[in-house]
Amino acid sequence: MKIIVCIKQVPSTNQVKLDPETKTIIRDGRQSVINPFDTYAIEEAVRLKEKLGGKVTALSMGIPATQRILREAMSQGVDEALLLSDRAFAGADTLATAYTLALGARHIGDFDLIVCGRMATDGDTAQIGPELAEDLGVPHVTNVSEILEASDTELLCRKVTDYGTQVVRMKLPGVITVAKDINMPRMASIRGVRESLEAPFTMLGAADTGADPARIGLKGSPTQVVRTFTPEKTVECQFLQGNEKQAAGALCRLLKEEHLTGEEA
Ligand SMILES: Cc1cc2nc3c(=O)[nH]c(=O)nc-3n(C[C@H](O)[C@H](O)[C@H](O)COP(=O)(O)OP(=O)(O)OC[C@H]3O[C@@H](n4cnc5c(N)ncnc54)[C@H](O)[C@@H]3O)c2cc1C
């Protein structure tokens, strides 16, 4: 089975800085890690390879420093990696990101399955997996918590929904995004770390992928951030003193007062 696993580099800190001009996240590679959800995608891709044979290629769009997390994935069983890196890709919204990753997938060539994390911890949209599938014209299943059956031609997956779970059969090639309860990611072995340093790694720019300049980066993004701001704190938190009964009584009085004030207004 030929598997592609999409990995995003995300800030490991919540002190994310924004460029005041472009309103985009400043991605300088410092304090960056593999998107936590993507560690489950890597593990599932490697498990499928171990079961069915084949190859796993890690794919990322990001700054050159993203190479570090791709090497980390290779130390955990991924065979090779492709990094799409170019100033022209910067500032992409999800549509432009998915288009760019689709170019990367096409460059890798015939694939049976693409595995993504459920969502990225910085962008948080969970849109890339489905958009990537649409771009490539293949089916997708999101939020997969278990792969019940797998062959080179189809997958039987359990997916988590808002109301419970669903069992879905999907013909391959296709895309899945995985939930974090799908597996327990393995630690890299010393041998894996050593082998990852020698593993095949390719970096391509926009021209190498034949990207349409009108569909990549900030210019190719139909959605752009107009303004960013920290929400003003408008409510004060009040702690009620005393035991449970006293606190409940105080809460009732406060709610009554609030209700009466509301009625007067
Ligand atoms: C309206 C809007 C406007 C935006 N504008 C900008 C902007 O102007 N500038 C800017 O810098 N950002 C912008 N972003 C953020 C940017 O679109 C996202 O960082 C990026 O498109 C990925 O989306 P996400 O982080 O929500 O990923 P999700 O969809 O939550 O990620 C799901 C999975 O997709 C895969 N994936 C996601 N991104 C990558 C990647 N780069 N490489 C490999 N795999 C990946 C991973 O497997 C991940 O687990 C914008 C987002 C939105 C919604």
PDBQT file of the ligand as one rigid body, heavy atoms in Angstrom, charges set to zero:
ROOT
HETATM    1  C1  LIG A 301     -10.253  32.206   6.802  1.00  0.00    +0.000 C 
HETATM    2  C2  LIG A 301      -8.819  31.788   7.004  1.00  0.00    +0.000 A 
HETATM    3  C3  LIG A 301      -7.821  32.625   6.578  1.00  0.00    +0.000 A 
HETATM    4  C4  LIG A 301      -6.485  32.276   6.802  1.00  0.00    +0.000 A 
HETATM    5  N1  LIG A 301      -5.563  33.117   6.395  1.00  0.00    +0.000 NA
HETATM    6  C5  LIG A 301      -4.301  32.838   6.635  1.00  0.00    +0.000 A 
HETATM    7  C6  LIG A 301      -3.346  33.727   6.230  1.00  0.00    +0.000 A 
HETATM    8  O1  LIG A 301      -3.631  34.747   5.637  1.00  0.00    +0.000 OA
HETATM    9  N2  LIG A 301      -2.066  33.386   6.526  1.00  0.00    +0.000 N 
HETATM   10  C7  LIG A 301      -1.733  32.256   7.225  1.00  0.00    +0.000 A 
HETATM   11  O2  LIG A 301      -0.547  32.019   7.501  1.00  0.00    +0.000 OA
HETATM   12  N3  LIG A 301      -2.642  31.386   7.603  1.00  0.00    +0.000 NA
HETATM   13  C8  LIG A 301      -3.901  31.655   7.330  1.00  0.00    +0.000 A 
HETATM   14  N4  LIG A 301      -4.831  30.785   7.710  1.00  0.00    +0.000 N 
HETATM   15  C9  LIG A 301      -4.394  29.554   8.352  1.00  0.00    +0.000 C 
HETATM   16  C10 LIG A 301      -4.068  28.526   7.292  1.00  0.00    +0.000 C 
HETATM   17  O3  LIG A 301      -5.106  28.429   6.372  1.00  0.00    +0.000 OA
HETATM   18  C11 LIG A 301      -3.894  27.169   7.934  1.00  0.00    +0.000 C 
HETATM   19  O4  LIG A 301      -2.732  27.204   8.732  1.00  0.00    +0.000 OA
HETATM   20  C12 LIG A 301      -3.690  26.065   6.932  1.00  0.00    +0.000 C 
HETATM   21  O5  LIG A 301      -4.445  26.253   5.775  1.00  0.00    +0.000 OA
HETATM   22  C13 LIG A 301      -4.058  24.703   7.488  1.00  0.00    +0.000 C 
HETATM   23  O6  LIG A 301      -5.315  24.754   8.064  1.00  0.00    +0.000 OA
HETATM   24  P1  LIG A 301      -5.480  24.279   9.538  1.00  0.00    +0.000 P 
HETATM   25  O7  LIG A 301      -4.290  24.726  10.301  1.00  0.00    +0.000 OA
HETATM   26  O8  LIG A 301      -6.799  24.691  10.020  1.00  0.00    +0.000 OA
HETATM   27  O9  LIG A 301      -5.383  22.689   9.341  1.00  0.00    +0.000 OA
HETATM   28  P2  LIG A 301      -6.478  21.579   9.600  1.00  0.00    +0.000 P 
HETATM   29  O10 LIG A 301      -7.413  21.515   8.455  1.00  0.00    +0.000 OA
HETATM   30  O11 LIG A 301      -7.066  21.732  10.972  1.00  0.00    +0.000 OA
HETATM   31  O12 LIG A 301      -5.489  20.346   9.558  1.00  0.00    +0.000 OA
HETATM   32  C14 LIG A 301      -5.948  19.014   9.343  1.00  0.00    +0.000 C 
HETATM   33  C15 LIG A 301      -4.782  18.173   8.914  1.00  0.00    +0.000 C 
HETATM   34  O13 LIG A 301      -4.349  18.585   7.615  1.00  0.00    +0.000 OA
HETATM   35  C16 LIG A 301      -2.937  18.408   7.509  1.00  0.00    +0.000 C 
HETATM   36  N5  LIG A 301      -2.293  19.711   7.258  1.00  0.00    +0.000 N 
HETATM   37  C17 LIG A 301      -2.742  20.953   7.535  1.00  0.00    +0.000 A 
HETATM   38  N6  LIG A 301      -1.864  21.888   7.132  1.00  0.00    +0.000 NA
HETATM   39  C18 LIG A 301      -0.816  21.230   6.603  1.00  0.00    +0.000 A 
HETATM   40  C19 LIG A 301       0.431  21.602   6.034  1.00  0.00    +0.000 A 
HETATM   41  N7  LIG A 301       0.805  22.894   5.908  1.00  0.00    +0.000 N 
HETATM   42  N8  LIG A 301       1.275  20.627   5.598  1.00  0.00    +0.000 NA
HETATM   43  C20 LIG A 301       0.920  19.310   5.709  1.00  0.00    +0.000 A 
HETATM   44  N9  LIG A 301      -0.223  18.886   6.241  1.00  0.00    +0.000 NA
HETATM   45  C21 LIG A 301      -1.089  19.830   6.686  1.00  0.00    +0.000 A 
HETATM   46  C22 LIG A 301      -2.474  17.778   8.816  1.00  0.00    +0.000 C 
HETATM   47  O14 LIG A 301      -2.516  16.383   8.694  1.00  0.00    +0.000 OA
HETATM   48  C23 LIG A 301      -3.545  18.255   9.798  1.00  0.00    +0.000 C 
HETATM   49  O15 LIG A 301      -3.671  17.427  10.928  1.00  0.00    +0.000 OA
HETATM   50  C24 LIG A 301      -6.151  31.073   7.471  1.00  0.00    +0.000 A 
HETATM   51  C25 LIG A 301      -7.184  30.237   7.864  1.00  0.00    +0.000 A 
HETATM   52  C26 LIG A 301      -8.503  30.579   7.636  1.00  0.00    +0.000 A 
HETATM   53  C27 LIG A 301      -9.616  29.669   8.077  1.00  0.00    +0.000 C 
ENDROOT
TORSDOF 0
